Amino acid sequence: MALLIGRNEEGECISEIANRLPPIPVHGFTKTIQAITYVITILATIIVALRVYVRVRLSGSQRAWGWDDIFAVAGWVPLIPSVVFLILATYYGLGAHDDHVPDGMLIYYQVRVKSYMFLFEMIYFASSILTKLAMAIMILRLSSTRTYVYIIWGNIALLSVNALVCLIIMFASCSPLPALWNEKLGYCRLKNGWIIISYVGSVVLAMVD
């Protein structure tokens, strides 16, 4: 118990310092991350905006608005805050070389970046699933071939199971939850569980694509 209390106090100290850190100047690969993120986000926004415009203004009196359109917009909404957290992470060391981090401050910047990346992963995961559901529903609406219908429903089921399993493992891996990015705050039942889930979840999402 004394050891756990000591770890908690050390973890709280680390968190306090991490939350007061100044941003790091952006260099090299970090700029690349930012550029790609901005370009993809702008393209996604334009595509969704055009889709909404066509459905609302150019579909005539029928207003051919379907569930695929609803999920497409719902998938875009969490994309924006996920991008905000990703960009914030780049200002605190994401993509930076260790020698760009002030001496003796690496552990604190790592905690700050991990906290942002956790939020990014969670929100972007939701955005990705909603977007894939939009595409699946669109295919179901356009195709009446039974084979495609079975495949799409199978993918939807796989997406649902993948999301549920990942969330359960994510929230059960460490106690308390912030120990995921600051291990000194508690303890983790599954070492590197967050990273494992990210890889497994990404593989499943790629398979569904």
Contacts in CASP RR format, 6 or more apart in sequence:
PFRMAT RR
TARGET T0000
AUTHOR 0000-0000-0000
METHOD contacts of the structure
MODEL  1
MALLIGRNEEGECISEIANRLPPIPVHGFTKTIQAITYVITILATIIVAL
RVYVRVRLSGSQRAWGWDDIFAVAGWVPLIPSVVFLILATYYGLGAHDDH
VPDGMLIYYQVRVKSYMFLFEMIYFASSILTKLAMAIMILRLSSTRTYVY
IIWGNIALLSVNALVCLIIMFASCSPLPALWNEKLGYCRLKNGWIIISYV
GSVVLAMVD
4 186 0 8 1.000
4 187 0 8 1.000
7 184 0 8 1.000
7 185 0 8 1.000
7 186 0 8 1.000
7 187 0 8 1.000
8 184 0 8 1.000
8 185 0 8 1.000
8 186 0 8 1.000
10 184 0 8 1.000
11 182 0 8 1.000
11 184 0 8 1.000
11 185 0 8 1.000
11 186 0 8 1.000
12 185 0 8 1.000
14 107 0 8 1.000
14 108 0 8 1.000
14 111 0 8 1.000
14 182 0 8 1.000
14 184 0 8 1.000
15 111 0 8 1.000
15 178 0 8 1.000
15 182 0 8 1.000
15 185 0 8 1.000
17 108 0 8 1.000
18 108 0 8 1.000
18 109 0 8 1.000
18 111 0 8 1.000
18 112 0 8 1.000
18 115 0 8 1.000
18 182 0 8 1.000
19 112 0 8 1.000
21 92 0 8 1.000
21 105 0 8 1.000
21 108 0 8 1.000
21 109 0 8 1.000
21 112 0 8 1.000
23 91 0 8 1.000
23 92 0 8 1.000
24 91 0 8 1.000
24 92 0 8 1.000
24 93 0 8 1.000
24 96 0 8 1.000
24 100 0 8 1.000
24 101 0 8 1.000
24 102 0 8 1.000
24 109 0 8 1.000
25 100 0 8 1.000
26 34 0 8 1.000
26 90 0 8 1.000
26 91 0 8 1.000
27 96 0 8 1.000
27 97 0 8 1.000
27 100 0 8 1.000
29 95 0 8 1.000
29 96 0 8 1.000
30 90 0 8 1.000
30 93 0 8 1.000
30 94 0 8 1.000
30 95 0 8 1.000
30 96 0 8 1.000
33 86 0 8 1.000
33 90 0 8 1.000
33 94 0 8 1.000
33 95 0 8 1.000
34 87 0 8 1.000
34 90 0 8 1.000
37 83 0 8 1.000
37 86 0 8 1.000
37 87 0 8 1.000
41 79 0 8 1.000
41 80 0 8 1.000
41 83 0 8 1.000
44 76 0 8 1.000
44 79 0 8 1.000
45 76 0 8 1.000
48 72 0 8 1.000
48 73 0 8 1.000
48 76 0 8 1.000
51 69 0 8 1.000
51 72 0 8 1.000
52 69 0 8 1.000
52 73 0 8 1.000
55 63 0 8 1.000
55 64 0 8 1.000
55 65 0 8 1.000
55 66 0 8 1.000
55 69 0 8 1.000
56 63 0 8 1.000
56 65 0 8 1.000
59 65 0 8 1.000
66 137 0 8 1.000
66 141 0 8 1.000
67 137 0 8 1.000
68 134 0 8 1.000
68 135 0 8 1.000
68 137 0 8 1.000
68 138 0 8 1.000
68 141 0 8 1.000
69 134 0 8 1.000
70 134 0 8 1.000
71 130 0 8 1.000
71 131 0 8 1.000
71 133 0 8 1.000
71 134 0 8 1.000
71 137 0 8 1.000
72 131 0 8 1.000
72 134 0 8 1.000
74 130 0 8 1.000
74 134 0 8 1.000
75 126 0 8 1.000
75 127 0 8 1.000
75 130 0 8 1.000
75 131 0 8 1.000
75 134 0 8 1.000
76 127 0 8 1.000
76 131 0 8 1.000
77 127 0 8 1.000
78 123 0 8 1.000
78 124 0 8 1.000
78 126 0 8 1.000
78 127 0 8 1.000
78 130 0 8 1.000
79 124 0 8 1.000
79 127 0 8 1.000
81 123 0 8 1.000
82 119 0 8 1.000
82 120 0 8 1.000
82 123 0 8 1.000
82 124 0 8 1.000
82 127 0 8 1.000
85 116 0 8 1.000
85 117 0 8 1.000
85 119 0 8 1.000
85 120 0 8 1.000
85 123 0 8 1.000
86 94 0 8 1.000
86 116 0 8 1.000
86 117 0 8 1.000
86 120 0 8 1.000
86 124 0 8 1.000
88 116 0 8 1.000
89 113 0 8 1.000
89 116 0 8 1.000
89 117 0 8 1.000
89 120 0 8 1.000
92 109 0 8 1.000
92 112 0 8 1.000
92 113 0 8 1.000
92 116 0 8 1.000
93 100 0 8 1.000
93 101 0 8 1.000
93 109 0 8 1.000
93 113 0 8 1.000
94 113 0 8 1.000
94 116 0 8 1.000
94 117 0 8 1.000
98 106 0 8 1.000
101 109 0 8 1.000
111 181 0 8 1.000
111 182 0 8 1.000
114 180 0 8 1.000
114 181 0 8 1.000
114 182 0 8 1.000
115 178 0 8 1.000
115 181 0 8 1.000
115 182 0 8 1.000
117 181 0 8 1.000
118 180 0 8 1.000
118 181 0 8 1.000
118 194 0 8 1.000
121 194 0 8 1.000
121 198 0 8 1.000
122 170 0 8 1.000
125 163 0 8 1.000
125 166 0 8 1.000
125 201 0 8 1.000
128 205 0 8 1.000
129 159 0 8 1.000
129 163 0 8 1.000
129 205 0 8 1.000
132 155 0 8 1.000
132 159 0 8 1.000
132 205 0 8 1.000
132 208 0 8 1.000
132 209 0 8 1.000
133 156 0 8 1.000
133 159 0 8 1.000
136 152 0 8 1.000
136 155 0 8 1.000
136 156 0 8 1.000
139 148 0 8 1.000
139 152 0 8 1.000
140 148 0 8 1.000
140 149 0 8 1.000
140 152 0 8 1.000
140 153 0 8 1.000
143 149 0 8 1.000
155 208 0 8 1.000
158 204 0 8 1.000
158 207 0 8 1.000
158 208 0 8 1.000
159 204 0 8 1.000
159 205 0 8 1.000
159 208 0 8 1.000
162 201 0 8 1.000
162 204 0 8 1.000
162 205 0 8 1.000
166 197 0 8 1.000
166 200 0 8 1.000
166 201 0 8 1.000
169 190 0 8 1.000
169 193 0 8 1.000
169 197 0 8 1.000
170 180 0 8 1.000
170 193 0 8 1.000
170 194 0 8 1.000
170 197 0 8 1.000
171 177 0 8 1.000
172 189 0 8 1.000
173 180 0 8 1.000
173 188 0 8 1.000
173 189 0 8 1.000
173 190 0 8 1.000
173 193 0 8 1.000
173 194 0 8 1.000
173 197 0 8 1.000
174 180 0 8 1.000
174 183 0 8 1.000
174 186 0 8 1.000
174 187 0 8 1.000
174 188 0 8 1.000
174 189 0 8 1.000
174 190 0 8 1.000
175 186 0 8 1.000
175 187 0 8 1.000
175 188 0 8 1.000
175 189 0 8 1.000
176 185 0 8 1.000
176 186 0 8 1.000
178 185 0 8 1.000
179 185 0 8 1.000
179 186 0 8 1.000
179 187 0 8 1.000
179 188 0 8 1.000
180 188 0 8 1.000
180 194 0 8 1.000
190 196 0 8 1.000
END
